[in-house]
Amino acid sequence: MTKLALIFWGGWEGHTPERSAILVKAMLERNDFTVRLETGTKVLTDPELGKFDLIVPVVTMTTIEKPELKDLLEVVRNGTGLAGFHGSMCDSFRNETDYQFMTGGQ
């Protein structure tokens, strides 16, 4: 059974978000995921967001709109997996405490 993953990337270029997102995409594809790769956070308002088995933010030191964060938090609460690494996940949205609680760090 094919699993669906969403990778969205952006933010500070010092953490090489685009290259990192492409690397993670290849890793997931080698493990039987079909991957959708998007730039920015706007994709988080997609009404089909809950269809993904896994969401991987590759975003550093930027902002997220309240509706985008609300939708992300909701799908994760409802069982969508969330994965990431280092500053590409936990240093994404410094002003969003709810995001920090979900990821377990800042």
VOGU-3710 file (C-alpha; in Angstrom, 3 decimals, decimal comma):
1> mtklalifwg> 0,000/0,000/0,000  1,414/3,366/-1,018  1,671/5,958/1,705  1,242/9,678/1,015  3,625/12,308/2,360  3,642/16,082/2,172  6,878/17,999/2,456  6,655/21,773/2,607  9,773/23,901/2,684  10,896/27,494/3,083
11> gweghtpers> 12,397/30,026/5,429  16,011/30,825/6,140  18,302/29,657/3,327  21,160/28,976/5,777  19,534/25,654/6,643  19,213/24,763/2,930  15,482/24,051/3,018  15,049/23,257/-0,679  18,006/20,853/-0,823  16,925/19,254/2,451
21> ailvkamler> 13,350/18,817/1,210  14,588/17,140/-1,978  16,805/14,801/0,066  13,934/13,836/2,371  11,659/13,326/-0,646  14,110/10,829/-2,118  14,389/8,984/1,215  10,625/8,696/1,517  10,215/7,560/-2,082  12,749/4,788/-1,474
31> ndftvrletg> 10,437/3,679/1,330  7,270/3,442/-0,753  5,866/6,918/-0,185  4,268/9,029/-2,859  5,505/12,531/-2,027  4,040/15,947/-2,703  6,656/18,703/-2,420  5,486/22,296/-1,893  7,124/25,647/-1,244  5,728/27,621/1,691
41> tkvltdpelg> 2,943/27,028/4,172  -0,100/27,873/2,044  -0,523/24,168/1,223  -1,590/23,616/4,835  -5,021/25,076/4,059  -5,663/22,404/1,414  -9,010/20,775/2,318  -7,394/17,391/1,517  -4,582/17,861/4,079  -5,897/14,988/6,185
51> kfdlivpvvt> -5,332/12,489/3,357  -1,580/12,506/4,000  -0,072/9,789/6,160  2,921/11,986/6,948  3,731/15,701/6,911  7,338/16,886/6,972  8,030/20,589/7,498  11,440/21,703/6,241  11,084/25,314/7,301  13,300/27,548/9,421
61> mttiekpelk> 12,734/30,920/11,093  9,646/32,155/9,333  5,968/32,700/10,082  2,788/30,758/9,552  -0,712/32,137/9,157  -3,201/31,229/11,916  -5,513/29,217/9,581  -2,515/27,246/8,268  -1,359/26,392/11,782  -4,896/25,496/12,866
71> dllevvrngt> -5,263/23,050/9,972  -1,849/21,484/10,619  -2,556/21,028/14,320  -5,943/19,498/13,543  -4,715/16,855/11,105  -1,883/15,838/13,432  -4,367/15,528/16,322  -6,467/13,321/14,054  -3,614/10,920/13,307  -1,492/12,302/10,473
81> glagfhgsmc> 2,169/11,688/11,226  4,613/14,551/11,660  8,341/14,142/11,143  11,279/16,444/10,844  14,788/17,204/11,955  16,811/19,838/13,776  16,021/23,467/12,934  14,008/22,464/9,900  11,136/21,419/12,148  11,605/22,836/15,613
91> dsfrnetdyq> 12,843/26,302/14,631  10,163/26,828/12,027  7,713/29,217/13,643  9,245/30,902/16,693  6,124/32,891/17,561  3,764/29,891/17,628  3,654/28,209/21,027  1,065/25,649/19,896  3,441/24,520/17,149  6,276/24,255/19,672
101> fmtggq> 4,127/22,126/21,987  3,244/19,838/19,070  6,878/19,376/18,008  8,226/19,206/21,551  10,760/21,982/21,184  11,880/25,277/19,805
//
